[in-house]
Amino acid sequence: MKKRNWIAAAAVSMFLAGCSESTDDGPGSEKSEEAVADVTYTEPFTGMEAEEIPDMRPVMATINNHPKARPQSGLSEADVVYEMLAEGDITRLLALYQSELPESIGPVRSARDYFVELAAAHNALYLAHGYSPDAEALLGTGTVDHLNGMRFDGTLFKRSPDRVAPHNSYITGDAVMEGALDSGFRMDRPDSPDWVFDSSPPAGGEPAGETEVTHGADSNFTSRYAFDSAESMYSRESGGAETVDLDDGEAVRLSNILVLQVPHRTIDGKGRRALDLEAGGTALVFRDGNVYEMLWESRGGIPTVTDGSGPFPLAPGKTWIHFVPETPSQHVTYTP
């Protein structure tokens, strides 16, 4: 489900119409040919050029990452995917869609309070199915516009007969827009993160063609990335299987892999976690087959990688961001 920008299209039509009315009919004159320059814009979360003004509010969805939920739907179309622990050594994904909405998103899983905070920082419409007690309380304050399967199960959110609960809740891009309209949520005027994109690799990187990221002891949540120099992108595996889209088999391809040190603590007997996304810390950035040792800080609630003086440039394209406990060096290995 691609975005459409009717405002930009109308502006171009008016501009062209104005040009067509400008003529010189004097004796011996010839109609002048107006050169219309191509105008391009930049997508806020990928740095990619776009022909239309980016006009869709971000949508962020909690995606189930349990092995029984794989392969998921819609990950290949996400501009950014955040991966972080939900409880124990089990991770969940927070997928951000702005440049496009996929046909299907899911399986959608329950919220955590730090998921809600992250969605609010992006000024996104937040999607989840269920919630922890802390997340339920935070959602009740109106911190972020949201659609939850606990309210819309069987209407906006549909259960797949091919999987068992809680690994079978899905929502379509059309249903997202329908739910937003019915709820009175605006879906335009996207905010931009304080990120910088540059297609030229910065100096000072160390070769790192293959990378492994762990969040804990469970190998089902080990991620492996390999850089393809011909495509200038990374492939991704999770739990030993390539990360692909359930619906069309499209493989996830990424331009940036970020690994951020984030303080974690366990808050209850079920192993639920609390993450401090305001703390800042050390970070590793993988782009163009190189690794860079950087820092990260919260800018308006959005984790932003910096070189100590300003945002570190990311490669234009899609980004996968890991929040790991302690220091990245204890959760990341890489080889040239």
GISULQUI-V408933 format. One record per helix or strand of 3 or more residues. SS is the DSSP state (helix for helix, strand for strand). FROM is the first residue (numbers start at 1). TO is the last residue. If there is no record, write none. Layout:
((SS FROM TO) (SS FROM TO))
//
This chain:
((helix 6 21) (strand 59 63) (helix 67 69) (helix 75 77) (strand 80 87) (strand 90 97) (strand 104 106) (helix 113 121) (strand 125 128) (helix 133 140) (strand 146 148) (helix 149 152) (strand 157 159) (strand 169 172) (helix 173 183) (strand 210 213) (helix 219 221) (strand 223 228) (strand 233 238) (strand 256 261) (strand 264 266) (strand 272 275) (strand 281 287) (strand 290 299) (strand 302 306) (strand 319 324) (helix 328 330) (strand 332 335))
//
